[in-house]
Amino acid sequence: MLKLPDDSTSAIRLADWLELTAMLSGDGDSSIGDLERSLRRAASDETDTDNAIELRIMAAHEEIEQRLRAAGKAYPFDIDYGTVQVKTNWEDFPAYVFCLCLSYFGSPIQEPRKLFEQVARAAVKEYLQGDAIDFGFPRSNFPRSFSDAVSELCIRIGEGGGYNSLPSQSHKDDKLDIVAWKEFPDSRSSKLLLFGQCASGVDWEGKLRELSPEAFCKNWMREALISPLISSIFIPHRIERDRWNWVARNAGIVFDRCRIAYWAHDAKVDFSGCIDWIAQTIDGRGRPISS
């Protein structure tokens, strides 16, 4: 069975544990009973009282139910009388499972972080029913050089007037990972325009104010944008309910795991890289389930 998370008091981490344990189990399910037994075996001091353990279990179960509502059809599990059951094959839900594994296990290499940007772009594109590009460095489907990328971005959004050279400044992407916009048939300025940052690591809260869309445009574009700028952050994690508004005030529009999964689930995007990384990540902890 999967080892309990280091922070066994976090409802979010315990809910993650329940989901992953279901994926890795032979019968495709986990239960509140499994969680209770694991917590009691791990109990080590006077803070791990029966009441404290019961409260953790209740909070984890509530978090699971919130995920079911938030992710909708993109949620890979059925919940029934305290049991978390994988619906079919986890590969049918690549956006959610990829975010779950990236959040829980993390990754020291760049590949999954770039994959996350692709999933995030697919999600915001579906959400806006508009256009979106990956701007984060290294760029694969956009000009690699920063100056050419800014110039191409200005062409795509129809504003900004091209690249404004500031040779003394460093850049690469200047914290900008995703740009999305909702176009009108006339293709004129004055439209919905979103600048977003992806933060897949455990230090994501420290990045909430790193991206300043207004400063980015003033620094790197020749002309001021006409369209109002919306800031956004994309994370594969879940956020405690009582912290959500604080995060949103600092980050703008928040795309957490469930929001990303909901909108990316039906997107026309190649998830094969995500599926391969998931299989490699969980293989050492139990074979991926096949239908």
C-alpha positions as CSV (number, residue, x, y, z in Angstrom):
1,M,0.0,0.0,0.0
2,L,1.1,3.5,-0.7
3,K,2.9,5.2,2.2
4,L,1.0,7.9,4.0
5,P,2.1,11.5,3.0
6,D,4.5,13.2,5.3
7,D,1.8,15.7,6.3
8,S,-0.9,13.3,7.4
9,T,-2.9,16.1,9.0
10,S,-3.7,17.7,5.6
11,A,-7.1,16.8,4.2
12,I,-5.9,17.5,0.7
13,R,-2.9,15.2,1.0
14,L,-5.0,12.4,2.6
15,A,-7.5,12.7,-0.2
16,D,-4.7,12.4,-2.7
17,W,-3.5,9.3,-0.9
18,L,-7.0,7.8,-1.1
19,E,-7.2,8.4,-4.9
20,L,-3.7,7.1,-5.6
21,T,-4.2,4.1,-3.4
22,A,-7.3,3.2,-5.4
23,M,-5.3,3.5,-8.6
24,L,-2.5,1.3,-7.3
25,S,-4.7,-1.4,-5.7
26,G,-5.5,-4.6,-7.3
27,D,-9.2,-4.1,-7.2
28,G,-9.2,-0.4,-8.1
29,D,-10.5,1.0,-4.9
30,S,-9.6,2.4,-1.5
31,S,-11.7,3.2,1.5
32,I,-12.0,5.3,4.5
33,G,-11.3,2.1,6.5
34,D,-8.0,1.8,4.7
35,L,-7.1,5.4,5.6
36,E,-8.2,4.9,9.3
37,R,-6.0,1.8,9.6
38,S,-3.0,3.5,8.1
39,L,-3.4,6.6,10.3
40,R,-3.7,4.5,13.4
41,R,-0.6,2.4,12.5
42,A,1.3,5.6,12.0
43,A,0.1,7.3,15.2
44,S,3.1,8.3,17.3
45,D,2.2,10.8,20.0
46,E,-0.6,12.3,22.1
47,T,-1.8,14.5,19.2
48,D,-2.9,11.4,17.3
49,T,-5.9,10.8,19.5
50,D,-9.0,8.9,18.3
51,N,-10.9,12.1,17.9
52,A,-8.0,13.8,15.9
53,I,-7.9,10.8,13.6
54,E,-11.7,10.9,13.1
55,L,-11.6,14.6,12.2
56,R,-8.8,14.0,9.6
57,I,-10.8,11.2,8.1
58,M,-14.0,13.3,7.9
59,A,-12.0,16.2,6.3
60,A,-10.4,13.9,3.7
61,H,-13.8,12.5,2.8
62,E,-15.3,16.0,2.4
63,E,-12.4,17.0,0.2
64,I,-13.0,14.0,-2.0
65,E,-16.7,14.9,-2.4
66,Q,-15.7,18.5,-3.2
67,R,-13.4,17.2,-6.0
68,L,-16.2,15.1,-7.4
69,R,-18.4,18.3,-7.7
70,A,-15.6,20.5,-9.0
71,A,-14.1,18.2,-11.6
72,G,-17.4,16.7,-12.8
73,K,-17.1,14.3,-15.7
74,A,-13.3,14.7,-15.5
75,Y,-13.1,13.1,-12.1
76,P,-11.7,9.5,-12.4
77,F,-13.4,8.1,-9.3
78,D,-16.8,7.1,-8.0
79,I,-17.6,7.7,-4.4
80,D,-19.8,5.2,-2.6
81,Y,-20.3,4.8,1.1
82,G,-16.7,5.7,2.0
83,T,-15.2,3.8,-0.9
84,V,-13.2,5.5,-3.7
85,Q,-13.4,3.4,-6.9
86,V,-11.6,4.0,-10.2
87,K,-14.3,4.5,-12.8
88,T,-12.7,2.6,-15.7
89,N,-9.1,2.9,-16.8
90,W,-7.3,5.8,-15.3
91,E,-6.0,6.6,-18.8
92,D,-9.5,7.8,-19.7
93,F,-8.9,10.7,-17.3
94,P,-5.3,11.9,-18.1
95,A,-5.7,15.6,-17.2
96,Y,-6.8,14.9,-13.6
97,V,-4.5,11.9,-12.9
98,F,-1.5,13.8,-14.4
99,C,-2.1,16.8,-12.1
100,L,-2.7,14.4,-9.1
101,C,0.7,12.6,-9.6
102,L,2.6,15.8,-10.4
103,S,1.2,17.4,-7.2
104,Y,1.8,14.3,-4.9
105,F,5.1,13.0,-6.2
106,G,6.6,16.1,-7.8
107,S,9.3,16.0,-10.4
108,P,12.9,17.3,-10.5
109,I,13.0,17.3,-14.3
110,Q,11.6,19.8,-16.8
111,E,9.6,17.5,-19.0
112,P,6.5,17.1,-16.8
113,R,6.5,20.8,-16.1
114,K,6.3,21.5,-19.8
115,L,3.6,18.8,-20.1
116,F,1.7,20.7,-17.4
117,E,1.9,23.9,-19.4
118,Q,0.3,22.1,-22.4
119,V,-2.5,20.7,-20.3
120,A,-3.1,24.2,-18.7
121,R,-3.2,25.8,-22.2
122,A,-5.7,23.2,-23.3
123,A,-7.9,24.0,-20.3
124,V,-7.9,27.7,-20.6
125,K,-8.5,27.5,-24.3
126,E,-11.6,25.4,-23.7
127,Y,-12.7,27.7,-20.8
128,L,-12.5,30.8,-23.0
129,Q,-13.6,29.0,-26.2
130,G,-10.8,31.1,-27.7
131,D,-7.1,31.0,-28.5
132,A,-4.1,30.2,-26.3
133,I,-0.4,29.8,-26.7
134,D,2.5,28.4,-24.6
135,F,4.9,31.2,-24.0
136,G,7.0,29.6,-21.2
137,F,10.7,28.8,-22.0
138,P,11.8,26.6,-23.6
139,R,9.2,27.2,-26.3
140,S,8.4,24.3,-28.7
141,N,5.5,25.6,-30.8
142,F,6.3,29.3,-30.7
143,P,9.5,31.2,-31.6
144,R,12.3,30.2,-29.3
145,S,14.0,33.6,-29.0
146,F,12.3,36.0,-26.6
147,S,12.3,38.9,-29.0
148,D,10.7,36.9,-31.8
149,A,8.2,35.3,-29.3
150,V,7.0,38.8,-28.1
151,S,6.7,40.0,-31.7
152,E,4.7,36.9,-32.7
153,L,2.5,37.3,-29.6
154,C,1.7,40.9,-30.6
155,I,0.7,39.7,-34.1
156,R,-1.5,37.0,-32.6
157,I,-3.4,39.3,-30.2
158,G,-3.4,42.2,-32.6
159,E,-1.9,44.6,-30.0
160,G,1.4,45.7,-28.5
161,G,3.2,46.8,-31.7
162,G,6.0,44.3,-31.5
163,Y,9.1,43.7,-29.4
164,N,10.6,46.6,-27.4
165,S,14.3,45.9,-26.9
166,L,15.8,46.3,-23.4
167,P,19.3,44.9,-23.9
168,S,20.3,45.3,-20.2
169,Q,17.4,43.1,-19.0
170,S,17.3,39.3,-18.7
171,H,14.2,37.5,-19.8
172,K,13.6,34.0,-21.3
173,D,9.9,34.3,-20.5
174,D,9.8,36.9,-17.7
175,K,7.4,34.6,-15.7
176,L,4.8,34.4,-18.5
177,D,3.8,30.9,-19.4
178,I,0.4,31.1,-21.1
179,V,-1.5,33.7,-23.0
180,A,-5.1,33.2,-23.8
181,W,-7.7,35.5,-25.5
182,K,-11.3,35.5,-26.7
183,E,-11.5,37.0,-30.2
184,F,-14.3,38.9,-31.8
185,P,-15.2,38.4,-35.5
186,D,-13.8,41.8,-36.2
187,S,-10.4,40.9,-34.7
188,R,-10.1,44.3,-33.2
189,S,-8.7,45.3,-29.9
190,S,-10.8,45.5,-26.7
191,K,-11.3,41.8,-25.9
192,L,-10.7,39.3,-23.1
193,L,-7.0,38.8,-22.6
194,L,-5.4,36.6,-20.0
195,F,-1.7,36.3,-19.0
196,G,-1.0,33.2,-16.8
197,Q,1.8,31.6,-14.9
198,C,2.2,27.8,-14.3
199,A,3.4,26.7,-10.9
200,S,3.6,23.0,-10.5
201,G,6.0,22.8,-7.5
202,V,5.3,22.8,-3.8
203,D,6.5,26.4,-3.7
204,W,3.6,27.6,-5.8
205,E,2.3,30.1,-3.2
206,G,5.6,32.0,-3.5
207,K,4.9,32.6,-7.1
208,L,1.5,34.2,-6.8
209,R,2.8,37.7,-7.3
210,E,5.8,36.9,-9.6
211,L,3.9,37.6,-12.8
212,S,2.8,41.2,-13.5
213,P,1.0,41.3,-16.9
214,E,1.1,45.1,-17.0
215,A,4.8,45.3,-16.3
216,F,5.5,42.6,-18.8
217,C,3.8,44.6,-21.6
218,K,5.3,47.9,-20.5
219,N,8.8,46.3,-20.5
220,W,8.7,44.3,-23.7
221,M,6.1,45.8,-26.0
222,R,6.4,49.0,-28.0
223,E,2.8,50.0,-27.5
224,A,0.4,49.9,-24.5
225,L,-2.3,47.2,-24.8
226,I,-5.8,48.4,-25.3
227,S,-7.5,45.3,-23.9
228,P,-7.7,44.9,-20.1
229,L,-5.3,42.3,-18.8
230,I,-6.4,39.5,-16.5
231,S,-3.8,37.7,-14.4
232,S,-4.1,34.0,-13.8
233,I,-2.2,31.0,-12.2
234,F,-2.3,27.3,-13.1
235,I,-1.5,24.7,-10.5
236,P,-1.9,20.9,-10.3
237,H,-2.7,21.2,-6.7
238,R,-5.8,21.7,-4.6
239,I,-6.3,24.7,-2.3
240,E,-7.9,24.6,1.1
241,R,-11.3,26.1,1.0
242,D,-10.6,28.7,3.6
243,R,-7.5,29.9,1.7
244,W,-9.1,30.1,-1.8
245,N,-10.2,33.7,-1.7
246,W,-6.7,34.8,-0.4
247,V,-5.1,33.0,-3.3
248,A,-7.5,34.4,-5.8
249,R,-7.0,38.0,-4.6
250,N,-3.3,37.6,-5.2
251,A,-3.3,35.5,-8.4
252,G,-6.4,36.5,-10.3
253,I,-8.3,33.7,-12.0
254,V,-7.2,30.4,-10.3
255,F,-7.0,27.2,-12.3
256,D,-6.4,24.4,-9.7
257,R,-6.4,20.7,-10.4
258,C,-10.1,20.2,-10.7
259,R,-10.7,23.3,-12.9
260,I,-7.9,22.3,-15.2
261,A,-9.2,18.7,-15.4
262,Y,-12.7,19.8,-16.0
263,W,-11.9,22.0,-19.0
264,A,-9.0,19.9,-20.5
265,H,-10.9,16.6,-20.3
266,D,-12.6,16.9,-23.6
267,A,-10.0,19.1,-25.3
268,K,-8.5,17.9,-28.6
269,V,-4.9,17.5,-27.2
270,D,-2.4,14.7,-27.3
271,F,-2.2,13.4,-23.7
272,S,0.2,10.5,-24.6
273,G,3.2,12.3,-23.0
274,C,1.2,12.7,-19.8
275,I,0.1,9.1,-19.7
276,D,3.7,7.9,-20.3
277,W,5.0,10.0,-17.4
278,I,2.2,8.9,-15.1
279,A,3.0,5.2,-15.8
280,Q,6.7,5.7,-15.2
281,T,6.0,7.6,-12.0
282,I,3.6,5.1,-10.4
283,D,5.2,1.9,-11.7
284,G,7.6,1.7,-8.8
285,R,4.7,2.1,-6.4
286,G,2.3,-0.4,-8.2
287,R,1.4,-1.2,-11.7
288,P,-1.0,1.2,-13.5
289,I,-4.5,-0.2,-13.8
290,S,-5.7,-1.4,-17.2
291,S,-9.2,-2.1,-18.3
